[in-house]
Amino acid sequence: MKEDLDLGKMSRMLSPRLTVLVTCAREEGRPNIITLSWTMPTSIRPPMVAISVGKRRYSHDVIKESGEFVINVPTKDIESEVWICGTTSGRKLDKFKETNLTAEKPKKVNAPCIRECPINIECKVTGSIESGDHTIFIGKVVALSADSNIHTDGIPNPINGKILYWRNGTKEGDTFYFTK
Ligand SMILES: Cc1cc2nc3c(=O)[nH]c(=O)nc-3n(C[C@H](O)[C@H](O)[C@H](O)COP(=O)(O)O)c2cc1C
């Protein structure tokens, strides 16, 4: 039996979702990290990807101004750091310091990659779309690196249930979900 739900529960019905850490930086000043679950590949040739960022997030303004971002795919090993980056704001906090995550030199953008994440996708913003209280930033992929342990010829290995999926929990312990 199906029941009608509050429309506001829509995004919960589209979960679990892959969870990533997006890094961004202005030319001057400290870089920031935001946890995101609303991401989507949007083109194969050229490779493009979209992220949806709340207009009130600090990262929203940084990405808008700098025109670039990096998608870093985390694992279970840094689950609590992912939680911190998704519940605190870079407006007040240096999240690299707070989490001890390591900023790694990017190849084609200014925003750093995160060393502890086995996949780093560097993107330049080519457009944006207003979507209610979020902005969808569309990024052209300009560099892609992945730990050789996590893929075979570009096809990801199931890395032992370590990839994080958001399942809309309200506290750290019940937020993530893992698949084999
Ligand atoms: C698991 C998880 C997923 C999230 N996904 C998104 C998302 O897709 N888009 C978004 O705008 N905020 C998302 N958030 C909320 C932001 O990460 C959060 O508001 C963060 O504190 C904003 O940081 P900032 O102010 O430094 O940009 C998510 C939070 C968590 C914990």
The ligand as an ORCA input file, in Angstrom:
! r2SCAN-3c Opt
* xyz 0 1
  C      25.875     13.769      4.074
  C      25.628     15.210      3.735
  C      25.272     15.588      2.435
  C      25.055     16.921      2.098
  N      24.723     17.255      0.816
  C      24.573     18.568      0.459
  C      24.295     18.928     -0.902
  O      24.223     18.090     -1.797
  N      24.144     20.258     -1.177
  C      24.270     21.237     -0.230
  O      24.141     22.426     -0.529
  N      24.521     20.902      1.079
  C      24.697     19.601      1.426
  N      24.994     19.268      2.729
  C      25.080     20.341      3.726
  C      26.425     21.092      3.702
  O      27.509     20.180      3.626
  C      26.551     21.939      4.978
  O      25.529     22.895      5.009
  C      27.915     22.596      5.180
  O      28.030     22.920      6.532
  C      28.110     23.848      4.334
  O      29.440     24.278      4.503
  P      29.987     25.690      4.029
  O      29.139     26.753      4.693
  O      31.430     25.711      4.506
  O      29.888     25.753      2.544
  C      25.207     17.930      3.086
  C      25.546     17.557      4.402
  C      25.761     16.211      4.729
  C      26.147     15.845      6.137
*
